[in-house]
C-alpha cells in the first residue's frame, strides 16, 4: 500500500508549538515509529505552510496513491481550494486533526474538506495518523 501524509501550516512545529494541545513529540520522530509499524507499506510525507503547495501535492499524488492522510491545519476551516482539490482526485482522503477541534474555538468547528473526505479522525493526538492508516488497510 502506498500512502502519503500531507500536513499543512504550523505542523512543522510539532513538539514545540503548544505542547499541551499538540504534544511534545516531533512529527519526524513519530513518522519513524509509524513506518516501523507498517514495514510493508510505503508511507511518504509532505508538509507545507503554503496553501498552493498543499493543493499541488494533492494533485500530484491523488491519482497514484492508495490513500492520502491530510491534516490541512487551519486551512481545513478556510480553504475551498483544498476542498476542491480533494474532490478532483481519485485517491481517498482521510482528514486528520491531532486535537479534538470540536472542543476548541468555534471557528474550528466547521471543516470545508470533511464533505469530500472518506472520513475524519480527530482528538487522538499523533495516533490519529495511525488510525487513518488502519482505515485504508481495512478497505
Secondary structure, 3 states (H helix, E strand, C coil): CEEEEEECCCHHHCCCCCHHHHCCCCHHHHHHHHHHHCCCCEEEEEECCCHHHHHHHHHHHCCCCCEEEEECHHHHHCCHHHHHHHHHCCCCEEEEECCCHHHCCHHHHCCCCHHHCCEEEECCCCHHHHHHHHHHHCC
